Amino acid sequence: MSSQRQLVAKFRDITGASESSALKYLKAHRNTLDAAIDTYLTARSAPGGGSAAPQGPSKADLKNLDKIFDTYTETKGDLRVDIDGTMRYFSDDLGIDLEEPGVLALQTLLGCPSTGVMEKDGFVSGWRGLGVYRLEDMQRVAGSLTTQLDQDKELFKRTYLHTFTLALQPPSRTLPLDVACVYWDLLFTADQGVRGFKRLTQWKAFLQQKAKAVNRDTWNLLYDFLNIVNQDTFEGYDEEDAWPLVFDEFVEHAKAK
């Protein structure tokens, strides 16, 4: 049974909901089972709730998001939280492990413009999009993100692509190779799953001989490369396609080993 069907089955066992309702609420909460169930049961218990769809935020919900955000600003009313406030929110209050890739997924979902910086618009729209308005629900979502990255291909893609933006230090338009390697180590695993990159060590060693920095094009196309090309045989790789030269050279190098 697929992980999605297992979640649907668990949701239905606990709530007695229909399959369509289970799918609807799980989708609204990005497959976070506890949060989806909480929202469903809250909707059921509301007057006229029945099997209603996930409700939009109330004024109290939005006010609570504002209040939570303001907790971490230097001055009430600021529209940005600096790295000290963000790390306090992530580590102390959400309990997220800063050495796990889930912290990159959280910053992606909240639209953080750089590592450790939150902006109010992204914070509010990010949590609102997940239907989350209370700190305890934020803790539950944040704690599940590393696991979700292993299962949710779309979330991993969004997180991978946004990580370049998080890691960039303007006005530079490239990442130093050593910085790129740190983030690749955090994002990828050696298995064949959603985050799998079996040749990561070989890729990093190859680049250390060829480059001092990684541009956005190479960063982004690496994701495509891993999803198009067989990592064992390189089947699916066509030099006539518009791959940057570094990929042609890497494939040639790896085949020669």
Secondary structure, DSSP 8 states (H G I E B T S, - for coil): --HHHHHHHHHHHHH---HHHHHHHHHHTTT-HHHHHHHHHHHHHSTT-TT-------HHHHHHHHHHHHTTSSSTT-SEE-HHHHHIIIIIIS---TTSTHHHHHHHHTT-SBTTBEEHHHHHHHHHHHT--SHHHHHHHHHHHHHHHHH-HHHHHHHHHHHHHHH--TT--EEEHHHHHHHHHHH-BSSSSTTB-TTHHHHHHHHHHH-SEEEHHHHHHHHHHHHHS-TTT-TT--TTS---HHHHHHHHHHHH-
